[in-house]
Amino acid sequence: MGLLDLLFDRMPCPKQHKQEANKLITDLLQIGATDGYLSEHPAPPFNAQCRHTRAREIGKRLSELGGFALMEYAYRRVKRKLGSVLAAHLEYAWSEIGNWMP
């Protein structure tokens, strides 16, 4: 990701996948606003590690579409829209996906 992409907040994703990536990020924001990314109890929609299963699926797909750069872009969108606390929760929920390191 180049400096201009960061300055203009361009999505680091091949053009043919931008629509899907936007939909995934919109879904990710909705999950954060409604369920959150972590739980204290491992019950649906959270897995045994108390991480939101759909948020993890989205992270895996974003990694496939654009790698770490696209995941980082989505993380920044979450942080900007939902705040630092939920962004930190997303960081942990995405651990062990692609090159993501919380």
C-alpha positions in Angstrom: 0.0 0.0 0.0 1.4 3.3 -1.0 1.4 6.7 0.7 -1.3 8.0 -1.7 -3.5 5.1 -0.9 -3.2 5.8 2.8 -3.8 9.6 2.3 -6.8 9.1 0.1 -8.0 5.9 2.0 -8.1 3.8 -1.1 -9.1 0.2 -0.8 -6.0 -2.0 -1.4 -7.9 -4.6 -3.4 -8.1 -5.6 -7.1 -10.8 -3.7 -8.9 -12.8 -6.9 -9.6 -13.1 -7.6 -5.9 -13.9 -4.1 -4.5 -17.7 -4.6 -4.5 -17.4 -7.8 -2.5 -14.8 -6.2 -0.2 -17.1 -3.2 0.5 -20.0 -5.6 1.3 -17.8 -7.6 3.7 -16.6 -4.4 5.5 -20.2 -3.2 5.8 -21.2 -6.5 7.3 -18.2 -6.3 9.6 -19.3 -2.9 10.8 -22.8 -4.1 11.4 -21.5 -7.1 13.5 -19.4 -4.7 15.6 -22.3 -2.4 16.2 -24.8 -5.1 17.1 -23.0 -8.2 18.5 -19.5 -7.0 19.0 -16.5 -9.1 18.0 -15.8 -10.9 21.3 -18.0 -12.5 24.0 -17.5 -13.6 27.5 -19.3 -16.9 26.7 -18.7 -19.3 23.8 -22.2 -19.5 22.4 -23.5 -18.7 18.9 -22.7 -16.5 17.1 -19.3 -16.9 18.9 -16.9 -19.8 18.7 -15.2 -21.7 21.5 -12.6 -19.0 21.8 -15.4 -16.4 22.2 -14.7 -14.8 18.8 -17.5 -13.9 16.4 -17.6 -16.6 13.8 -18.9 -14.4 10.9 -16.3 -11.7 11.7 -13.6 -14.4 11.4 -15.1 -15.6 8.1 -15.0 -12.0 6.8 -11.4 -11.6 8.0 -10.4 -14.8 6.1 -12.1 -13.7 2.9 -10.6 -10.2 3.1 -7.2 -11.9 3.5 -7.9 -13.9 0.4 -9.0 -10.9 -1.6 -6.3 -8.4 -0.6 -4.1 -9.9 2.1 -2.9 -8.0 5.2 -3.3 -4.7 3.5 -7.1 -5.2 3.0 -7.5 -6.5 6.5 -5.7 -3.4 7.8 -7.9 -1.2 5.7 -11.0 -2.8 7.2 -9.6 -2.5 10.7 -9.0 1.2 10.2 -12.6 1.6 9.0 -13.9 -0.2 12.1 -11.7 2.0 14.3 -12.9 5.2 12.6 -16.6 4.2 12.7 -16.9 2.2 15.9 -14.0 3.4 18.1 -10.7 2.0 19.5 -12.3 -0.5 21.9 -14.2 -2.4 19.2 -11.2 -2.2 16.9 -9.1 -3.8 19.6 -11.7 -6.5 20.0 -11.5 -7.1 16.2 -7.8 -7.3 16.4 -8.0 -10.2 18.8 -11.0 -11.8 17.0 -8.9 -12.0 13.8 -5.8 -13.5 15.4 -4.3 -16.4 13.4 -6.0 -15.3 10.1 -3.5 -14.8 7.3 -0.6 -12.5 8.5 -2.8 -10.8 11.1 -1.0 -10.3 14.4 -3.0 -8.7 17.3 
